[in-house]
Structure formats: structure tokens, C-alpha cells
């Protein structure tokens, strides 16, 4: 078991600096891009968090539209005729 562990250290020693933590290695590897959120597509300047915020907002808007449609339907079908505002022909 010790031989496998030592061979793994020797194998990776050439590519990975042993005195650095993972975050420092990643920072050295990525350079100026470290800590920056990636775009959805390289040619589209929209970040992933902006896209998820748009999806959340559009989902809430859709549910509000569905709720407004239900209120409108109940008003036209039941409330208006019950209050004498108009009559529905059948």
C-alpha cells in the first residue's frame, strides 16, 4: 500500500506543486479568469446567474398571468351574471 501511495506522489509531482492548496493551483492555472462567473455562451454576455434570475422572474410572471386569467374567467362566467351586470346566452 505504501508503494502505491509513493508512486502516486511521484507520478503527480511533475504536474502539481505539492506546497500549494487546490485553490491556489486553480488560481495559478486560470489567471485573470479566477473567481469570475462564466458566460452561458462565449459570444453571449449573459452570466449563468442572470439566466437563472430571468427564468425565475418569467416563471413568476407566468403564474401571475394564470391567476389573472382564472379571476377573469370567474368574473365573466359567474360574478357578472350573478350581479346582473350581463347575461350569458346558452
Helices and strands as residue ranges (DSSP letters): H 2-13, H 22-30, G 31-33, E 39-41, E 44-47, H 48-74, I 75-79, H 80-83
